[in-house]
């Protein structure tokens, strides 16, 4: 097949990476063809900025009850400025009472009317609270399989819209920066179309989430088509590994040798880990993944939640109260982030440091009574040591918290994270023995408490590992490594990871001749007089099986009776028993999408055309190709991604919790499922050979979305 990536390579001027993070995001860049391969960060010299985004509504209001009429139409601000503008707008909001935080909408409307009558130089407000929606930590909604982002008001808006606005803003900043550089005035204009983009994603994301990022990149104007070759995705720990091993200024690059490492990438939302080893030679260095990436949602935001839970407990409020008045937490939370960032492991080991205090603001509107009474109530049932952690501060809405208690807020998360690392090696005793070093990357890795916790555990006799940071600025390892990935020659980019084991097992949905001794009765159907078993899962490749770079796996051979056909692709994160029949609606089997093959030439031969399906798993996403066995002509398959089968349940649970009047029908694709018949994508499995699915699937499922335009 033609290498589409090579055809446009000459048009690119820059490689630009976007690290879209849970709490912080940013971009970095390098010039393609630069022999020094220098990588640079954002214009303001910050590695990344806060990911908070403030968006304007199409219609003012405090709810989304008007349904489709309420849309998000433009970015007002990004980062710290987004929070500041939102807070400023909120200060003018009148409440009917401060117990329920119910807004006096009539008074608010009158206030706006009076404001509009003022001369331009007398106006106090540029934006109004009922015109704005603030979004924070929305990336984690994608990890959770949700389709909606929750604003700080607790309102639901399409997640892909929010992410698209964020990507557009970051990419626009990058373009403005590159075009304003003094030394670039004499070259052609830098545009999104002549830039090679690299977008980082967590290693534990499923296919659907990665596809949605491509969809959002198109909506953001970064690429013109979702399958554009000017954008590649890279897993975050793999980007960090590239920065460590392929930075020309690093000792590891200059002294390349074969060794095994555990790459530990700790961000705000997730922690990703993968085991890799160096391979190849000094002249042609490569990396080989030896254990599939594993991870968990145990990033630094878990500690933020522990702090907010403390605030709720201390002020004797409820989670519901917190969600009704999120604006009150922003100042409190901002102070906490500084405390968390500077927290030290010695808060536990050094008694003098443990006794030092910091001041914490408690949102005034949270307090039903004065600080002293809250302290007295909180202390009930606490042991003597805990009683010493909190005391009253001079300011009426502040308390003094001893640093020893700050460390306590970290402790459960540290235990969970250490267990996550240990779990990576479960079932891999040789890897546990061979890994010499734990490389720590990501913003959370700069936490002294996290680093010392990992170091203390894994440098012990039981483990005997070295623990080091990828660089002096571990938060930039992923974003800089992603740029270096984009700067590589296309061939090197494809083969830099020589092989990787699959995190999931993959298979196809097929029909099989019905066998009453092994098949479920309710799975039997009759087609043209034949008894068939529907929804059978036919394993294609097992979990943990190593796949070489660009290796094609033969998935199925069948006779194409029509020029268009569609077959359901499934995945599982379980190791399956080869003697057990599994079905595609089993809880451990996930139907993530379908391959759609179009325009197969079936008219040039008098006999049926034999087609072989070929799967490539080593790239950023699964790719499917159909090959005519006789002519070797190949047809690139299109992937239709199905929604997560549990998502509608999660959405409904969320709506029930929020007492929303909406129903699941508000999600236009939440109630339909992929049709289960021979015209919709299953093949017939008979005596280990496969005949065609009998016709083109003309009506695609409404719960799916195609991967090309």
Beta strands, then each sheet from edge to edge (+ up, - down):
strand 1: 14-20
strand 2: 24-31
strand 3: 49-50
strand 4: 53-57
strand 5: 72-78
strand 6: 95-97
strand 7: 102-103
strand 8: 132-135
strand 9: 148-150
strand 10: 156-158
strand 11: 195-201
strand 12: 231-235
strand 13: 260-266
strand 14: 271-280
strand 15: 285-296
strand 16: 357-361
strand 17: 390-392
strand 18: 398-402
strand 19: 437-441
strand 20: 466-469
strand 21: 497-501
strand 22: 505-513
strand 23: 524-527
strand 24: 530-541
strand 25: 546-548
strand 26: 552-560
strand 27: 565-572
strand 28: 590-597
strand 29: 609-616
strand 30: 623-628
strand 31: 634-636
strand 32: 638-642
strand 33: 683-686
strand 34: 689-691
strand 35: 704-706
sheet 1: 3+ 2- 1+ 11+ 12+
sheet 2: 5+ 4- 8+
sheet 3: 6+ 7-
sheet 4: 9+ 10-
sheet 5: 20+ 19+ 13+ 14- 15+ 21+ 25-
sheet 6: 16+ 18- 17+
sheet 7: 23+ 24- 22+ 27- 28+ 32- 35+
sheet 8: 23+ 24- 22+ 33+ 34-
sheet 9: 26+ 29- 30+ 31-
end
